[in-house]
Amino acid sequence: MSMRAHVGDQLIVESPTSGATKRDGEIVGLHHDDGTPPYDVRWSDTDQITLVFPGPDAHIHPIGHGAEGQREATGQRASATTHRSTRSLSEAVVMSLVEDATAAPSMHNAQPWRFQYSRRRRVFHLRADLRGSLPHFDPELRALHIACGAALMNLRVAVAHEGWEAQTRPLPDPADPMLLASVTLTRPLGDEADPAALYPAVRTRHTSRYPFAETEIPPSVRTALVDAADREQVSLSFASDWHLRSVVDLALEGEARNLTDAGVAADLARFTRATDDARPATEGVPEYAFGPRRRVGNAPMRDFAGGKSIPGRPTADFETFPHLVLLSTSRNRPVDWLRTGQAVERLLLRATLEGLSASFVTQALEWQDLRWPLRDPMSGMAYVQMVLRLGYGPPGTQTPRRPVHDVLDIEP
Ligand SMILES: Cc1cc2nc3c(=O)[nH]c(=O)nc-3n(C[C@H](O)[C@H](O)[C@H](O)COP(=O)(O)O)c2cc1C
Protein backbone atom coordinates (compact mmCIF):
# COMPACT_ATOMS: atom_id res chain seq x y z
CA MET A 1 0.00 0.00 0.00
CA SER A 2 1.35 3.42 -0.86
CA MET A 3 2.29 5.85 1.86
CA ARG A 4 -0.40 8.40 2.80
CA ALA A 5 -0.07 11.21 5.29
CA HIS A 6 -1.92 14.16 6.76
CA VAL A 7 -0.47 17.48 7.77
CA GLY A 8 0.68 17.16 11.37
CA ASP A 9 1.66 13.49 11.07
CA GLN A 10 5.12 12.48 12.15
CA LEU A 11 7.64 11.11 9.68
CA ILE A 12 10.08 8.72 11.31
CA VAL A 13 13.26 7.56 9.61
CA GLU A 14 14.74 4.48 11.22
CA SER A 15 18.13 2.89 11.00
CA PRO A 16 17.70 -0.24 8.79
CA THR A 17 20.00 -2.26 11.07
CA SER A 18 19.02 -1.35 14.63
CA GLY A 19 15.51 0.04 14.09
CA ALA A 20 16.42 3.07 16.20
CA THR A 21 14.98 6.42 15.16
CA LYS A 22 17.58 8.21 13.07
CA ARG A 23 15.59 11.32 12.43
CA ASP A 24 12.05 12.51 12.85
CA GLY A 25 9.98 15.48 11.89
CA GLU A 26 6.53 16.87 11.42
CA ILE A 27 4.81 16.80 8.03
CA VAL A 28 3.89 20.43 7.56
CA GLY A 29 2.88 20.36 3.89
CA LEU A 30 1.45 17.95 1.29
CA HIS A 31 1.97 18.13 -2.48
CA HIS A 32 -0.88 15.75 -3.42
CA ASP A 33 -4.46 15.80 -2.16
CA ASP A 34 -4.41 12.03 -1.54
CA GLY A 35 -1.54 12.37 0.95
CA THR A 36 1.05 10.56 -1.15
CA PRO A 37 4.69 11.78 -1.14
CA PRO A 38 6.58 14.03 -1.34
CA TYR A 39 6.09 15.99 1.87
CA ASP A 40 7.37 19.17 3.44
CA VAL A 41 8.91 17.99 6.70
CA ARG A 42 10.13 20.12 9.57
CA TRP A 43 12.93 18.10 11.17
CA SER A 44 12.96 18.08 14.95
CA ASP A 45 16.76 18.27 15.19
CA THR A 46 17.30 21.33 12.99
CA ASP A 47 13.84 22.93 12.82
CA GLN A 48 14.48 23.24 9.05
CA ILE A 49 11.76 22.40 6.56
CA THR A 50 12.82 20.29 3.55
CA LEU A 51 11.06 18.51 0.70
CA VAL A 52 11.20 14.77 1.42
CA PHE A 53 10.64 11.71 -0.75
CA PRO A 54 10.52 9.07 2.01
CA GLY A 55 12.62 5.97 1.38
CA PRO A 56 11.99 2.39 2.60
CA ASP A 57 13.52 3.26 5.99
CA ALA A 58 10.76 5.83 6.68
CA HIS A 59 7.27 5.40 8.05
CA ILE A 60 4.46 7.66 9.17
CA HIS A 61 3.15 7.98 12.67
CA PRO A 62 -0.36 9.37 12.20
CA ILE A 63 -1.97 11.86 14.55
CA GLY A 64 -5.24 11.16 16.35
CA HIS A 65 -4.39 7.53 17.10
CA GLY A 66 -3.25 5.92 20.28
CA ALA A 67 -2.60 7.45 23.68
CA GLU A 68 -0.86 10.53 22.31
CA GLY A 69 -3.79 11.54 20.14
CA GLN A 70 -6.26 11.01 22.96
CA ARG A 71 -4.12 13.00 25.33
CA GLU A 72 -3.94 15.91 22.93
CA ALA A 73 -7.68 15.73 22.35
CA THR A 74 -8.50 15.97 26.04
CA GLY A 75 -5.69 18.40 26.84
CA GLN A 76 -4.28 16.06 29.48
CA ARG A 77 -0.62 16.26 30.35
CA ALA A 78 1.92 13.51 29.76
CA SER A 79 5.08 12.96 31.73
CA ALA A 80 8.44 13.54 30.10
CA THR A 81 9.06 9.83 29.90
CA THR A 82 5.86 8.95 28.05
CA HIS A 83 5.70 11.85 25.62
CA ARG A 84 7.59 11.23 22.41
CA SER A 85 5.67 13.04 19.71
CA THR A 86 7.20 15.71 17.52
CA ARG A 87 3.86 17.16 16.50
CA SER A 88 2.76 20.71 17.10
CA LEU A 89 1.16 21.30 20.46
CA SER A 90 -2.62 21.42 20.65
CA GLU A 91 -4.24 24.68 21.74
CA ALA A 92 -5.19 23.09 25.08
CA VAL A 93 -1.57 22.14 25.80
CA VAL A 94 -0.24 25.58 24.75
CA MET A 95 -2.77 27.23 27.07
CA SER A 96 -1.88 24.92 29.92
CA LEU A 97 1.85 25.66 29.49
CA VAL A 98 1.18 29.40 29.59
CA GLU A 99 -1.05 28.96 32.64
CA ASP A 100 1.91 27.26 34.33
CA ALA A 101 4.15 30.17 33.32
CA THR A 102 1.74 32.72 34.78
CA ALA A 103 1.70 30.98 38.17
CA ALA A 104 5.01 32.80 38.68
CA PRO A 105 5.40 35.55 41.27
CA SER A 106 5.44 39.19 40.19
CA MET A 107 5.78 42.36 42.18
CA HIS A 108 2.34 43.27 43.55
CA ASN A 109 0.98 40.46 41.35
CA ALA A 110 1.07 42.93 38.45
CA GLN A 111 1.78 40.11 35.92
CA PRO A 112 3.82 42.21 33.47
CA TRP A 113 3.95 39.54 30.74
CA ARG A 114 2.45 38.48 27.44
CA PHE A 115 3.01 35.33 25.41
CA GLN A 116 2.86 34.50 21.73
CA TYR A 117 3.06 30.98 20.39
CA SER A 118 3.82 30.23 16.76
CA ARG A 119 2.53 26.76 15.90
CA ARG A 120 4.47 26.59 12.69
CA ARG A 121 7.80 27.46 14.27
CA ARG A 122 6.97 25.85 17.61
CA VAL A 123 8.28 28.87 19.48
CA PHE A 124 7.02 30.86 22.45
CA HIS A 125 7.81 34.57 22.67
CA LEU A 126 7.67 36.22 26.07
CA ARG A 127 7.09 39.97 25.99
CA ALA A 128 7.00 42.61 28.68
CA ASP A 129 3.52 44.02 29.19
CA LEU A 130 4.04 47.58 30.41
CA ARG A 131 0.50 47.73 31.76
CA GLY A 132 1.93 45.65 34.60
CA SER A 133 4.86 48.00 35.27
CA LEU A 134 5.12 49.89 38.58
CA PRO A 135 6.38 53.43 37.88
CA HIS A 136 7.29 54.29 41.47
CA PHE A 137 8.55 50.96 42.76
CA ASP A 138 10.27 49.94 39.56
CA PRO A 139 11.19 52.85 37.25
CA GLU A 140 14.04 50.99 35.51
CA LEU A 141 11.90 47.81 34.96
CA ARG A 142 14.24 45.59 36.99
CA ALA A 143 11.40 43.96 38.97
CA LEU A 144 9.48 43.56 35.70
CA HIS A 145 12.38 41.59 34.20
CA ILE A 146 12.65 39.49 37.37
CA ALA A 147 8.93 38.60 37.26
CA CYS A 148 9.16 37.73 33.56
CA GLY A 149 12.30 35.68 34.28
CA ALA A 150 10.31 33.73 36.87
CA ALA A 151 7.52 33.14 34.34
CA LEU A 152 10.16 32.04 31.82
CA MET A 153 11.52 29.50 34.31
CA ASN A 154 8.03 28.09 34.89
CA LEU A 155 7.54 27.83 31.12
CA ARG A 156 10.85 25.97 30.78
CA VAL A 157 9.85 23.58 33.57
CA ALA A 158 6.38 23.00 32.08
CA VAL A 159 7.76 22.46 28.57
CA ALA A 160 10.25 19.88 29.92
CA HIS A 161 7.47 18.20 31.91
CA GLU A 162 5.45 18.07 28.70
CA GLY A 163 8.31 16.11 27.16
CA TRP A 164 10.14 18.70 25.09
CA GLU A 165 13.69 19.84 24.93
CA ALA A 166 13.74 23.61 24.48
CA GLN A 167 16.22 26.25 23.50
CA THR A 168 15.82 29.45 25.48
CA ARG A 169 17.20 32.73 24.18
CA PRO A 170 17.06 35.78 26.43
CA LEU A 171 16.52 39.10 24.64
CA PRO A 172 16.73 37.50 21.17
CA ASP A 173 16.25 40.76 19.23
CA PRO A 174 18.48 43.71 20.20
CA ALA A 175 16.16 46.03 18.26
CA ASP A 176 13.17 44.95 20.39
CA PRO A 177 14.15 45.09 24.09
CA MET A 178 10.60 44.31 25.25
CA LEU A 179 10.84 40.90 23.57
CA LEU A 180 12.36 39.30 26.66
CA ALA A 181 12.85 35.70 25.57
CA SER A 182 12.11 33.04 23.01
CA VAL A 183 11.63 29.39 23.90
CA THR A 184 11.84 27.07 20.90
CA LEU A 185 10.68 23.49 21.32
CA THR A 186 13.39 21.62 19.47
CA ARG A 187 12.86 17.90 19.95
CA PRO A 188 11.33 15.31 22.29
CA LEU A 189 13.18 15.17 25.56
CA GLY A 190 15.12 12.17 26.80
CA ASP A 191 14.88 11.10 30.41
CA GLU A 192 16.50 14.19 31.91
CA ALA A 193 14.94 15.12 35.23
CA ASP A 194 16.06 18.74 35.12
CA PRO A 195 14.10 20.96 35.13
CA ALA A 196 10.98 18.77 34.68
CA ALA A 197 11.24 17.37 38.22
CA LEU A 198 10.39 20.82 39.60
CA TYR A 199 6.98 20.71 37.92
CA PRO A 200 4.90 19.56 40.94
CA ALA A 201 5.78 22.83 42.69
CA VAL A 202 4.76 25.18 39.86
CA ARG A 203 1.17 25.60 41.04
CA THR A 204 1.69 24.91 44.75
CA ARG A 205 4.33 27.64 45.26
CA HIS A 206 2.82 30.72 46.88
CA THR A 207 4.27 33.69 48.73
CA SER A 208 3.78 33.09 52.45
CA ARG A 209 3.48 36.21 54.63
CA TYR A 210 3.10 34.15 57.80
CA PRO A 211 5.60 33.64 60.64
CA PHE A 212 8.06 30.80 60.12
CA ALA A 213 9.51 28.44 62.76
CA GLU A 214 13.02 29.30 63.96
CA THR A 215 14.29 25.93 62.74
CA GLU A 216 17.64 25.53 61.02
CA ILE A 217 17.61 24.78 57.29
CA PRO A 218 19.74 21.63 56.88
CA PRO A 219 23.06 22.05 55.01
CA SER A 220 21.97 19.66 52.23
CA VAL A 221 18.92 21.84 51.52
CA ARG A 222 21.02 25.03 51.61
CA THR A 223 23.39 23.45 49.11
CA ALA A 224 20.49 22.49 46.84
CA LEU A 225 19.26 26.10 46.88
CA VAL A 226 22.71 27.49 46.11
CA ASP A 227 22.92 25.01 43.25
CA ALA A 228 19.48 26.07 41.93
CA ALA A 229 20.62 29.71 41.66
CA ASP A 230 23.99 28.68 40.31
CA ARG A 231 22.39 26.82 37.41
CA GLU A 232 20.99 30.17 36.25
CA GLN A 233 24.36 31.89 36.76
CA VAL A 234 23.25 33.75 39.87
CA SER A 235 25.04 33.66 43.25
CA LEU A 236 23.08 32.90 46.37
CA SER A 237 24.26 33.50 49.92
CA PHE A 238 22.60 33.14 53.32
CA ALA A 239 22.94 36.34 55.38
CA SER A 240 24.32 35.71 58.86
CA ASP A 241 25.61 37.55 61.94
CA TRP A 242 26.25 41.28 61.38
CA HIS A 243 25.26 41.03 57.71
CA LEU A 244 21.85 39.58 58.62
CA ARG A 245 21.27 42.43 61.09
CA SER A 246 22.29 44.95 58.47
CA VAL A 247 19.98 43.46 55.77
CA VAL A 248 17.06 43.47 58.24
CA ASP A 249 17.75 47.10 59.18
CA LEU A 250 17.97 48.19 55.54
CA ALA A 251 14.69 46.43 54.72
CA LEU A 252 12.96 48.03 57.70
CA GLU A 253 14.30 51.43 56.63
CA GLY A 254 12.97 50.85 53.10
CA GLU A 255 9.60 49.80 54.50
CA ALA A 256 9.42 52.93 56.70
CA ARG A 257 10.12 55.13 53.67
CA ASN A 258 7.52 53.28 51.61
CA LEU A 259 4.86 54.01 54.20
CA THR A 260 5.33 57.77 53.80
CA ASP A 261 5.90 57.96 50.03
CA ALA A 262 2.96 59.20 47.94
CA GLY A 263 4.09 57.44 44.73
CA VAL A 264 4.49 54.13 46.52
CA ALA A 265 1.05 54.57 48.08
CA ALA A 266 -0.41 55.12 44.58
CA ASP A 267 1.14 51.84 43.31
CA LEU A 268 -0.21 50.03 46.38
CA ALA A 269 -3.70 51.49 45.90
CA ARG A 270 -3.65 50.30 42.31
CA PHE A 271 -2.47 46.78 43.09
CA THR A 272 -4.12 45.78 46.36
CA ARG A 273 -7.68 44.48 46.54
CA ALA A 274 -9.98 44.85 49.56
CA THR A 275 -12.57 42.11 50.03
CA ASP A 276 -15.35 44.43 48.79
CA ASP A 277 -13.31 45.76 45.82
CA ALA A 278 -15.40 46.15 42.67
CA ARG A 279 -12.43 45.93 40.25
CA PRO A 280 -11.84 42.57 38.51
CA ALA A 281 -9.99 40.23 40.85
CA THR A 282 -7.48 39.01 38.26
CA GLU A 283 -4.42 41.00 39.37
CA GLY A 284 -3.00 42.62 42.51
CA VAL A 285 -2.60 41.33 46.05
CA PRO A 286 -5.93 40.46 47.67
CA GLU A 287 -6.49 41.29 51.33
CA TYR A 288 -6.62 37.60 52.27
CA ALA A 289 -2.96 37.24 51.19
CA PHE A 290 -1.61 40.16 53.28
CA GLY A 291 -0.78 37.84 56.19
CA PRO A 292 -0.97 38.89 59.83
CA ARG A 293 0.41 42.16 61.17
CA ARG A 294 3.78 41.77 62.85
CA ARG A 295 3.71 42.29 66.63
CA VAL A 296 7.32 41.36 67.38
CA GLY A 297 10.19 39.83 65.41
CA ASN A 298 12.71 40.88 62.78
CA ALA A 299 11.18 39.40 59.65
CA PRO A 300 10.90 42.38 57.30
CA MET A 301 7.37 42.02 55.95
CA ARG A 302 5.89 44.47 53.47
CA ASP A 303 2.66 45.81 54.88
CA PHE A 304 0.29 45.74 51.94
CA ALA A 305 -2.30 47.52 54.09
CA GLY A 306 -0.01 50.59 53.92
CA GLY A 307 -0.31 51.18 57.67
CA LYS A 308 -4.12 51.12 57.61
CA SER A 309 -5.92 48.80 59.97
CA ILE A 310 -8.09 46.10 58.47
CA PRO A 311 -10.94 44.85 60.63
CA GLY A 312 -10.36 41.26 61.71
CA ARG A 313 -6.69 41.13 60.60
CA PRO A 314 -4.76 39.12 63.21
CA THR A 315 -1.36 40.03 64.65
CA ALA A 316 1.44 37.49 65.05
CA ASP A 317 4.98 37.10 66.36
CA PHE A 318 7.55 36.67 63.60
CA GLU A 319 11.08 35.22 63.72
CA THR A 320 13.85 36.90 65.69
CA PHE A 321 16.49 35.51 63.31
CA PRO A 322 14.83 35.12 59.88
CA HIS A 323 16.59 33.09 57.19
CA LEU A 324 17.35 35.63 54.48
CA VAL A 325 19.07 34.77 51.22
CA LEU A 326 20.55 37.26 48.79
CA LEU A 327 20.76 36.64 45.06
CA SER A 328 23.35 38.61 43.18
CA THR A 329 24.90 38.97 39.76
CA SER A 330 28.25 40.37 38.73
CA ARG A 331 26.66 42.86 36.31
CA ASN A 332 23.43 44.82 36.30
CA ARG A 333 21.95 44.54 32.81
CA PRO A 334 18.43 43.46 31.75
CA VAL A 335 19.83 40.01 30.93
CA ASP A 336 21.09 39.75 34.55
CA TRP A 337 17.61 40.65 35.81
CA LEU A 338 16.08 37.94 33.61
CA ARG A 339 18.63 35.46 34.96
CA THR A 340 17.76 36.53 38.48
CA GLY A 341 14.08 35.88 37.83
CA GLN A 342 14.82 32.39 36.55
CA ALA A 343 17.08 31.71 39.54
CA VAL A 344 14.46 33.04 41.98
CA GLU A 345 11.78 30.77 40.54
CA ARG A 346 14.09 27.77 40.27
CA LEU A 347 15.05 28.10 43.91
CA LEU A 348 11.46 28.78 45.03
CA LEU A 349 10.27 25.64 43.23
CA ARG A 350 13.08 23.66 44.79
CA ALA A 351 12.36 25.17 48.23
CA THR A 352 8.66 24.26 47.85
CA LEU A 353 9.58 20.64 47.09
CA GLU A 354 11.81 20.70 50.20
CA GLY A 355 8.85 21.79 52.37
CA LEU A 356 10.08 25.37 52.76
CA SER A 357 7.93 28.48 52.49
CA ALA A 358 9.16 31.84 51.23
CA SER A 359 8.41 35.54 51.03
CA PHE A 360 10.09 38.45 49.26
CA VAL A 361 12.03 41.18 51.06
CA THR A 362 12.57 43.76 48.35
CA GLN A 363 11.97 46.99 50.26
CA ALA A 364 15.66 47.99 50.41
CA LEU A 365 16.16 47.14 46.72
CA GLU A 366 13.68 49.83 45.76
CA TRP A 367 15.84 52.68 47.10
CA GLN A 368 19.13 53.29 45.27
CA ASP A 369 20.97 54.36 48.44
CA LEU A 370 19.83 51.28 50.39
CA ARG A 371 20.52 48.78 47.64
CA TRP A 372 24.29 49.09 47.53
CA PRO A 373 24.96 48.54 51.27
CA LEU A 374 22.82 45.36 51.16
CA ARG A 375 25.78 43.43 49.84
CA ASP A 376 28.21 41.55 52.02
CA PRO A 377 31.58 43.12 51.05
CA MET A 378 33.39 40.04 52.37
CA SER A 379 31.72 37.72 49.83
CA GLY A 380 32.70 39.71 46.77
CA MET A 381 29.11 39.75 45.52
CA ALA A 382 28.37 42.62 43.20
CA TYR A 383 24.76 43.61 42.53
CA VAL A 384 22.16 42.28 44.94
CA GLN A 385 19.10 41.62 42.80
CA MET A 386 16.77 39.91 45.26
CA VAL A 387 16.35 39.15 48.95
CA LEU A 388 14.11 36.25 49.99
CA ARG A 389 12.99 35.03 53.39
CA LEU A 390 12.80 31.25 53.74
CA GLY A 391 11.55 29.02 56.52
CA TYR A 392 9.25 26.28 57.69
CA GLY A 393 5.72 27.61 58.01
CA PRO A 394 2.29 27.89 56.34
CA PRO A 395 2.55 27.55 52.55
CA GLY A 396 0.76 30.81 51.69
CA THR A 397 -2.40 31.40 49.74
CA GLN A 398 -3.15 31.12 46.05
CA THR A 399 -3.74 34.51 44.44
CA PRO A 400 -5.60 35.23 41.18
CA ARG A 401 -4.11 35.53 37.72
CA ARG A 402 -5.40 37.00 34.48
CA PRO A 403 -7.11 34.36 32.33
CA VAL A 404 -4.72 32.77 29.83
CA HIS A 405 -6.66 34.06 26.81
CA ASP A 406 -5.90 37.60 28.01
CA VAL A 407 -2.13 37.06 27.92
CA LEU A 408 -1.65 34.62 25.03
CA ASP A 409 -1.83 34.90 21.24
CA ILE A 410 -1.55 31.73 19.22
CA GLU A 411 -0.38 32.16 15.63
CA PRO A 412 -0.64 29.56 12.89
C1 LIG B 1 10.36 41.39 41.99
C2 LIG B 1 9.35 41.01 43.05
C3 LIG B 1 9.28 41.75 44.22
C4 LIG B 1 8.39 41.40 45.23
N1 LIG B 1 8.37 42.10 46.41
C5 LIG B 1 7.60 41.68 47.42
C6 LIG B 1 7.69 42.26 48.72
O1 LIG B 1 8.52 43.14 48.96
N2 LIG B 1 6.89 41.80 49.70
C7 LIG B 1 6.01 40.78 49.49
O2 LIG B 1 5.32 40.38 50.44
N3 LIG B 1 5.89 40.20 48.28
C8 LIG B 1 6.68 40.61 47.25
N4 LIG B 1 6.62 39.97 46.05
C9 LIG B 1 5.69 38.84 45.88
C10 LIG B 1 4.43 39.23 45.12
O3 LIG B 1 3.63 40.09 45.88
C11 LIG B 1 3.69 37.92 44.76
O4 LIG B 1 4.48 37.16 43.93
C12 LIG B 1 2.36 38.18 44.06
O5 LIG B 1 1.48 38.84 44.91
C13 LIG B 1 1.73 36.86 43.59
O6 LIG B 1 1.53 35.98 44.67
P1 LIG B 1 2.21 34.54 44.74
O7 LIG B 1 3.70 34.74 44.79
O8 LIG B 1 1.68 33.95 46.02
O9 LIG B 1 1.81 33.76 43.53
C14 LIG B 1 7.52 40.30 45.04
C15 LIG B 1 7.59 39.56 43.84
C16 LIG B 1 8.51 39.90 42.86
C17 LIG B 1 8.62 39.05 41.63
The ligand as an SDF file (V2000), in Angstrom:
LIG
                    3D

 31 33  0  0  0  0  0  0  0  0999 V2000
   10.3550   41.3930   41.9890 C   0  0  0  0  0  0  0  0  0  0  0  0
    9.3540   41.0090   43.0470 C   0  0  0  0  0  0  0  0  0  0  0  0
    9.2820   41.7550   44.2190 C   0  0  0  0  0  0  0  0  0  0  0  0
    8.3870   41.3980   45.2280 C   0  0  0  0  0  0  0  0  0  0  0  0
    8.3670   42.0990   46.4050 N   0  0  0  0  0  0  0  0  0  0  0  0
    7.6010   41.6780   47.4200 C   0  0  0  0  0  0  0  0  0  0  0  0
    7.6930   42.2630   48.7180 C   0  0  0  0  0  0  0  0  0  0  0  0
    8.5170   43.1410   48.9620 O   0  0  0  0  0  0  0  0  0  0  0  0
    6.8920   41.8020   49.7030 N   0  0  0  0  0  0  0  0  0  0  0  0
    6.0080   40.7840   49.4910 C   0  0  0  0  0  0  0  0  0  0  0  0
    5.3230   40.3840   50.4380 O   0  0  0  0  0  0  0  0  0  0  0  0
    5.8850   40.1950   48.2790 N   0  0  0  0  0  0  0  0  0  0  0  0
    6.6750   40.6080   47.2540 C   0  0  0  0  0  0  0  0  0  0  0  0
    6.6240   39.9670   46.0490 N   0  0  0  0  0  0  0  0  0  0  0  0
    5.6950   38.8400   45.8800 C   0  0  0  0  0  0  0  0  0  0  0  0
    4.4280   39.2250   45.1210 C   0  0  0  0  0  0  0  0  0  0  0  0
    3.6280   40.0920   45.8830 O   0  0  0  0  0  0  0  0  0  0  0  0
    3.6890   37.9250   44.7610 C   0  0  0  0  0  0  0  0  0  0  0  0
    4.4830   37.1600   43.9330 O   0  0  0  0  0  0  0  0  0  0  0  0
    2.3640   38.1770   44.0570 C   0  0  0  0  0  0  0  0  0  0  0  0
    1.4810   38.8370   44.9150 O   0  0  0  0  0  0  0  0  0  0  0  0
    1.7300   36.8580   43.5900 C   0  0  0  0  0  0  0  0  0  0  0  0
    1.5290   35.9760   44.6730 O   0  0  0  0  0  0  0  0  0  0  0  0
    2.2080   34.5440   44.7370 P   0  0  0  0  0  0  0  0  0  0  0  0
    3.7020   34.7360   44.7870 O   0  0  0  0  0  0  0  0  0  0  0  0
    1.6780   33.9480   46.0200 O   0  0  0  0  0  0  0  0  0  0  0  0
    1.8150   33.7590   43.5350 O   0  0  0  0  0  0  0  0  0  0  0  0
    7.5160   40.2970   45.0370 C   0  0  0  0  0  0  0  0  0  0  0  0
    7.5900   39.5590   43.8420 C   0  0  0  0  0  0  0  0  0  0  0  0
    8.5070   39.8980   42.8610 C   0  0  0  0  0  0  0  0  0  0  0  0
    8.6220   39.0480   41.6250 C   0  0  0  0  0  0  0  0  0  0  0  0
  1  2  1  0
  2  3  1  0
  2 30  2  0
  3  4  2  0
  4  5  1  0
  4 28  1  0
  5  6  2  0
  6  7  1  0
  6 13  1  0
  7  8  2  0
  7  9  1  0
  9 10  1  0
 10 11  2  0
 10 12  1  0
 12 13  2  0
 13 14  1  0
 14 15  1  0
 14 28  1  0
 15 16  1  0
 16 17  1  0
 16 18  1  0
 18 19  1  0
 18 20  1  0
 20 21  1  0
 20 22  1  0
 22 23  1  0
 23 24  1  0
 24 25  2  0
 24 26  1  0
 24 27  1  0
 28 29  2  0
 29 30  1  0
 30 31  1  0
M  END
$$$$
